[in-house]
Amino acid sequence: MGGDGLVSEAIEGLEPYKPGKPIEEVERELGVKAALKLASNENVWGPSPRALEAAQTALATLWLYPDAASHALRTALAEHHGVQRDNIVVGNGSNELIGMLVRCFVRPGQTVASSAGSFIAYAIAARSHGHRMIEAPLGRDAGYDLDALVDAVDETTRVIFIANPNNPTGTLIGGAALSRFLARLDAKVGGGPAGPPIVVLDEAYVDFVDRGDAPDGLAVWRARPRTVLLRTFSKAYGLAGLRVGYAICGAEVAGYLNRVRDPFNLNAVGQAAARAALADRGWLAEVVRQTIASRQALGAALEGLGLTVVPSQTNFVLVDVGQDAVAVNDRLMRRGVIARPVGGAGLDGHLRVTVGRPEDNRRFIEALTSVLGLGSDRQGIASEER
Ligand SMILES: *Cc1c(COP(=O)(O)O)cnc(C)c1O
């Protein structure tokens, strides 16, 4: 296929991003009803009712282009985080910002870095722009190996992506480890003519963190201006379908990002819904509380089946099913439950499953128990929660 020079070798070698299977597709292809999707870390509790109301209201003026500067949303975000409006850049999902960061700050011949076993969008962004992607090996605890990452980068490395907490492993880098990494990084490659590289802390799951030693991303950014924080309304705020993400960064970095930002990249409904969702602190707190409780129950149930679970700081859990995870997921889908097989980077045989409501978890555990041929006497969650 290809090879006729229509596209670069880099693009020829890419594979399209494979999303979790949509519910309708699984139902149609496998003839199952009421499939349960736990494949894409969506928030099963959904968004604030106030966000839905704001979205409805925004429909009335859909013939107008949206506010190209997302002024009201950026003002609200700036107030919320205690930063200036000029420190906020919005994206059509944080995925768009990942691409913009590469487009802006990496030149031909330069490189992008992250870890293996992390968010696939980083490598897609790097390679589709023709840049080499440096991937440090994943640590033995399934978290980032930050020493290996420092070792792997060089003076060509201009953007480093760190998902914290990480997807698909759910692991968190603590504040002390992150500080040590940044000091080592800047000592190694920060002295070049272009200055230190941009370090992107992708905090898509930050709301679900309950560990006391988590880094304060804003403080990290204030101390090191070439840090960019990525946030999203797709996870804890439950608005994945509307595509709203944002970066918090220095005004200089923001100015460059805005130069490459597509006009009207954030749609009007998304702007309105995100603003209302941000204001509903009670809804967010309740979703987070329920997610963390449900995460603990799900982890305990999986361990009750004798499986090894990676400790999670997110709204999903990575579990070692000890066999071909693609096959396990296929069999789960025939029982109407969609999870996500993970492979490579030492994660073969692992399944990533989104934390659901207690009844969703129960359905997943029952399906997994039967798929793995484990005894029904060991259905941890049934005894856990009843
Ligand atoms: C889900 C996720 C995002 C969010 O992407 P959006 O484009 O904002 O929906 C970003 N980073 C990571 C690591 C994620 O898992």
The ligand as a Tripos MOL2 file, in Angstrom:
@<TRIPOS>MOLECULE
LIG
   15    15     1     0     0
SMALL
NO_CHARGES

@<TRIPOS>ATOM
      1 C1         -9.2610   11.3950   28.0290 C.3       1 LIG1
      2 C2         -7.9370   12.0330   27.9960 C.ar      1 LIG1
      3 C3         -7.8000   13.3330   27.5460 C.ar      1 LIG1
      4 C4         -8.9980   14.1460   27.1450 C.3       1 LIG1
      5 O1         -9.0510   14.3590   25.8090 O.3       1 LIG1
      6 P1        -10.1660   15.3470   25.2170 P.3       1 LIG1
      7 O2         -9.6760   15.6100   23.8720 O.co2     1 LIG1
      8 O3        -10.1680   16.5650   26.0890 O.co2     1 LIG1
      9 O4        -11.4560   14.6060   25.2760 O.co2     1 LIG1
     10 C5         -6.5440   13.9130   27.5400 C.ar      1 LIG1
     11 N1         -5.4820   13.2430   27.9850 N.ar      1 LIG1
     12 C6         -5.5780   11.9970   28.4490 C.ar      1 LIG1
     13 C7         -4.3650   11.3150   28.9710 C.3       1 LIG1
     14 C8         -6.8010   11.3450   28.4530 C.ar      1 LIG1
     15 O5         -6.8890   10.0910   28.8780 O.3       1 LIG1
@<TRIPOS>BOND
     1     1     2 1
     2     2     3 ar
     3     2    14 ar
     4     3     4 1
     5     3    10 ar
     6     4     5 1
     7     5     6 1
     8     6     7 2
     9     6     8 1
    10     6     9 1
    11    10    11 ar
    12    11    12 ar
    13    12    13 1
    14    12    14 ar
    15    14    15 1
@<TRIPOS>SUBSTRUCTURE
     1 LIG1         1 GROUP 0 **** ****
